[in-house]
Amino acid sequence: MASDDVVITPYRDGPLLVRGPFKLADQDGNVIEIGRKTVALCRCGKSRTRPFCDGTHQLIRFRAPSGPEDGRRAGSADRARFARD
């Protein structure tokens, strides 16, 4: 990995860990100051410091894989739509 590469790693049942030089902005384009090169971003939606992870995922027993999820777990209407695409 080059020193200017950004790597985002989703941790199983945990946050997205972002490593490398990056800029974080809110939906209005305002830069969110972070002051470091590695940041854990919340995936469970329950952190009190969103968009950053505060470890709440452990308390609420958040579950998510570290890899892509399989779309076959979606409802039958979703499966039919995926089959047509």
C-alpha positions in Angstrom: 0.0 0.0 0.0 1.4 3.4 -1.0 1.5 6.1 1.6 -1.2 8.1 -0.4 -3.6 5.2 -0.7 -6.9 5.2 1.2 -8.1 1.8 2.5 -11.6 1.3 4.0 -12.0 -2.0 5.9 -15.4 -3.0 7.2 -14.9 -5.0 10.4 -17.3 -7.8 11.1 -20.0 -6.6 13.5 -18.2 -3.3 13.8 -17.2 -0.1 12.2 -15.6 0.9 8.9 -11.9 1.6 9.5 -10.6 4.2 7.2 -6.8 4.4 6.8 -4.8 6.9 4.8 -5.1 10.6 3.8 -8.7 11.4 3.2 -11.2 14.2 3.6 -14.5 13.7 5.3 -17.4 16.0 4.5 -21.1 16.2 5.6 -23.9 16.1 3.1 -23.7 19.9 2.6 -20.0 19.7 1.7 -18.7 21.1 5.0 -15.4 19.4 6.0 -15.4 17.5 9.2 -12.1 17.9 10.9 -10.6 14.6 12.1 -6.9 15.4 12.7 -5.6 11.8 12.1 -5.0 9.4 9.3 -7.0 6.5 10.8 -10.7 6.8 11.7 -13.5 4.3 12.7 -16.8 5.3 11.1 -20.1 4.0 12.6 -22.0 1.4 10.7 -24.6 0.5 13.3 -26.2 4.0 13.4 -26.3 4.2 17.2 -23.0 5.9 18.0 -23.3 9.1 20.0 -20.4 10.6 18.1 -21.7 9.9 14.5 -20.3 9.6 12.0 -17.5 8.2 14.2 -17.7 4.9 16.0 -17.9 5.0 19.8 -18.2 1.2 20.4 -22.0 1.2 20.8 -22.2 -1.6 18.2 -20.9 -4.0 20.9 -23.6 -3.0 23.4 -26.5 -3.4 20.9 -25.0 -6.6 19.4 -24.8 -5.1 15.9 -24.3 -7.8 13.3 -22.9 -7.2 9.8 -20.3 -9.2 7.7 -16.9 -7.8 6.8 -17.5 -8.6 3.2 -20.4 -7.8 0.8 -23.8 -9.1 1.8 -25.6 -11.6 -0.3 -28.7 -10.1 -1.9 -30.5 -13.4 -1.9 -31.4 -12.7 1.7 -33.8 -9.9 0.6 -37.5 -10.4 0.4 -39.2 -12.2 -2.5 -40.2 -8.9 -4.3 -36.5 -7.8 -4.1 -35.3 -11.2 -5.4 -37.7 -10.9 -8.4 -36.5 -7.4 -9.1 -32.8 -8.5 -8.9 -33.6 -11.4 -11.3 -34.9 -9.0 -13.9 -31.9 -6.7 -13.7 
